[in-house]
Amino acid sequence: MTNYEPGTLAVARGDGLARIVLVTHDDGTHLRALLCTNIVEAATDIDTILDGFTPYRLLVHGELYGCLWHRQIARAVARVPVEVVRSCFEALVSDGEANEHLPHGLPLQGPPDPRWRFKEIEGDEWRRMTADCTRTLLGWDDG
């Protein structure tokens, strides 16, 4: 089994979706990760914009964190320094202070902000991708 170091950017699959994720922890059977997108114009103050690690810029959603099975990872595509991972991961709990030294967006202004709906859609897709692993880890697995 491949171990994914914190800072691995990888293609993850689940529920018919394929997305880039930033691995924050590898717990053996599963990974903890933040969802990424290439729609950097949607960045908020708790998101981080990564530039120079892939051929395109990536937005790391500071609030879309979840668990994935190793088998959901199709391949690793790049690595970012652990210090950047820490800043991305801590941005939400620090109200954006942890990523102030990295490119990020402006605060979300509530439902009238056009980014609000984008964040809702991203969150719905992320919950679908992480649902199986999350249910099992929480002991909510039906089977």
C-alpha positions as CSV (number, residue, x, y, z in Angstrom):
1,M,0.0,0.0,0.0
2,T,1.2,3.5,-0.9
3,N,1.7,6.0,1.9
4,Y,0.8,9.5,1.1
5,E,2.9,12.1,2.9
6,P,1.3,15.3,4.1
7,G,1.6,17.7,1.2
8,T,0.7,15.2,-1.5
9,L,-1.6,16.6,-4.1
10,A,-3.5,13.7,-5.5
11,V,-6.4,12.8,-7.7
12,A,-9.2,11.3,-5.6
13,R,-12.3,9.5,-6.8
14,G,-15.6,8.8,-5.2
15,D,-19.3,8.7,-6.0
16,G,-18.7,9.3,-9.7
17,L,-16.4,12.3,-9.0
18,A,-12.7,12.9,-9.5
19,R,-11.1,15.8,-7.7
20,I,-7.7,17.0,-6.6
21,V,-7.1,16.8,-2.8
22,L,-4.3,18.0,-0.5
23,V,-3.3,15.2,1.9
24,T,-2.9,16.4,5.5
25,H,-2.5,13.0,7.3
26,D,-2.1,9.4,6.3
27,D,-3.7,7.2,9.0
28,G,-2.8,3.9,7.3
29,T,-6.1,2.7,5.9
30,H,-7.4,6.2,5.2
31,L,-6.3,9.7,4.5
32,R,-7.4,13.1,5.8
33,A,-7.4,15.7,3.1
34,L,-8.6,19.1,2.0
35,L,-10.6,19.5,-1.2
36,C,-9.0,21.6,-4.0
37,T,-10.3,23.2,-7.2
38,N,-8.8,25.2,-10.1
39,I,-11.5,27.9,-9.8
40,V,-9.2,30.2,-7.8
41,E,-11.5,33.2,-8.3
42,A,-13.8,31.7,-5.7
43,A,-11.1,31.9,-2.9
44,T,-12.1,33.2,0.5
45,D,-9.9,34.4,3.3
46,I,-9.8,30.9,4.8
47,D,-8.8,29.3,1.4
48,T,-5.2,29.2,0.1
49,I,-4.2,29.6,-3.5
50,L,-1.3,27.3,-4.5
51,D,0.8,28.6,-7.4
52,G,3.9,26.8,-8.9
53,F,3.2,23.3,-7.7
54,T,1.2,22.2,-10.7
55,P,0.9,23.6,-14.2
56,Y,-2.2,25.5,-12.9
57,R,-3.1,27.4,-9.8
58,L,-5.2,25.6,-7.2
59,L,-7.5,26.8,-4.5
60,V,-7.4,24.7,-1.3
61,H,-10.7,24.9,0.5
62,G,-9.9,25.7,4.1
63,E,-13.3,24.4,5.3
64,L,-13.7,21.3,3.2
65,Y,-11.8,18.7,5.2
66,G,-12.6,15.0,5.2
67,C,-11.5,11.4,5.2
68,L,-10.9,9.2,2.1
69,W,-9.9,5.5,1.7
70,H,-6.5,4.8,0.2
71,R,-8.3,3.0,-2.6
72,Q,-9.9,6.3,-3.6
73,I,-6.6,7.8,-4.6
74,A,-5.9,7.4,-8.3
75,R,-2.5,8.9,-8.3
76,A,-0.3,11.6,-6.7
77,V,0.3,14.6,-8.9
78,A,2.6,16.9,-6.9
79,R,3.9,17.8,-3.5
80,V,3.8,21.0,-1.4
81,P,5.9,21.8,1.6
82,V,4.6,20.7,5.0
83,E,4.6,24.3,6.2
84,V,2.1,25.2,3.5
85,V,-0.1,22.2,4.4
86,R,-0.1,23.3,8.1
87,S,-1.1,26.8,7.0
88,C,-3.9,25.5,4.8
89,F,-5.2,23.1,7.5
90,E,-5.1,25.7,10.3
91,A,-6.7,28.5,8.3
92,L,-10.2,27.7,9.4
93,V,-9.5,27.4,13.1
94,S,-7.4,30.5,13.0
95,D,-10.1,32.5,11.1
96,G,-7.7,33.0,8.2
97,E,-4.6,34.1,10.2
98,A,-2.6,30.9,9.5
99,N,-2.6,31.5,5.8
100,E,-2.2,35.3,5.8
101,H,1.4,34.9,4.4
102,L,0.0,32.9,1.4
103,P,-2.2,34.0,-1.5
104,H,-5.9,33.8,-0.5
105,G,-9.2,35.5,-1.2
106,L,-11.5,38.0,0.5
107,P,-13.9,37.1,3.3
108,L,-17.2,35.5,2.2
109,Q,-20.0,38.0,2.4
110,G,-22.9,35.6,3.0
111,P,-25.6,34.3,0.6
112,P,-25.6,37.4,-1.7
113,D,-21.9,36.7,-2.5
114,P,-21.7,34.7,-5.8
115,R,-19.0,32.4,-4.2
116,W,-21.6,31.3,-1.6
117,R,-23.4,29.0,-4.0
118,F,-20.1,27.6,-5.4
119,K,-19.0,26.7,-1.8
120,E,-22.4,25.0,-1.2
121,I,-21.9,22.9,-4.4
122,E,-18.3,22.0,-3.6
123,G,-19.4,21.0,0.0
124,D,-22.1,18.8,-1.3
125,E,-19.7,17.0,-3.7
126,W,-17.1,16.7,-1.0
127,R,-19.6,15.1,1.4
128,R,-20.5,12.6,-1.3
129,M,-16.9,11.7,-2.0
130,T,-16.0,11.3,1.7
131,A,-19.3,9.7,2.9
132,D,-18.3,6.0,2.8
133,C,-15.1,6.5,4.7
134,T,-16.6,8.9,7.2
135,R,-19.6,6.7,7.9
136,T,-17.3,3.7,8.5
137,L,-14.9,5.6,10.8
138,L,-17.8,7.0,12.8
139,G,-19.3,3.5,13.2
140,W,-22.4,4.5,11.2
141,D,-21.8,1.8,8.5
142,D,-25.1,0.0,7.6
143,G,-23.4,-3.1,6.4
